[in-house]
Amino acid sequence: MSGPALWRELAGIACQLGDDELRVLVRIAERLRFGARVYGALRVATDTRAFRTKEAREELEDALVYLACAWLKEQGGDP
């Protein structure tokens, strides 16, 4: 499936979502757009990154660090 068929499928799904679900979808789309601008178009079939293992793990580890820092900051910097 590609092009117009993908747009139809996405629109069909999106029109069944609530506002908060749409906000999540928009945020993901913004991240994809940012990635395309910085790294070029995403080509899943030929991309050599290990998405499931290395890439996802590193991104989750980064998110955990950021969340821990935010929690500490909210607590005044002291655990």
N, C-alpha and C positions, 0 to 999 in steps of 0.2 A: 504494500500500500504506500502511496506517496502523493505529494502535491495536494490537489483539491480534495481527494478522498480523506486525507489526514485532517484537513481543515474542517470537513463535514463531521468527522468523528469527534474531533475536539470540541466543536461548537455544540454537538449533540450532548456530549457529556457535561460541558460547562453550563448549559442552560438548565440542568437538573441540580446544580449545586447552590448552596446558600452563600451568603455574602462572605462569611469567614472562610469557607472552602475556596471561594474564588480568590480571596486575598492570598491564601497559601499558594494557589496555582500561579497567580501573578508574580509572587515573589520568586518562585522557582523559575518562571520564564525570564524574569529580570536577571537572575544569576546565569542562566544559559546565554542570554544576550551579552552579558559582561564577558563571559568566558570566550564567546565567539570573537568579540572585539579584541581581547587580549591575546588569545592563543590561536585564533582562526576557527573556521567552521568545524563542528564536531562530526567526525566520521567514525562511527562506532565500529564498523566492520574492519577498518584498517588501523585503528588506534592501537598502539603497542602497550599502553599503560595497563597495569594489572588492577582494574577497577575494583573488583570484589575483595582483593586482599590488601595490597599495599596502599593504593590511593584512598580507599574508603577508611581503612584503619587510621591513616595519618590525619585525614580530615576529622574523624571522630576524636582523635587524641587532641587535636587543636581546639575543637569545640569544648572539650572537657576543661582544658586549660583556661579558655576564655570565660567559661561559666564559673569556674572556681575563683578566678580573679574578680569577676563581677560580684560574687557572693561575699568575698572578703572585703571588697570596697564598700558594699552595703552595710557590712558589720563594723565599719570604721577601720578596716585594715588589720584587726586582730581576730584570729580564729577563736 
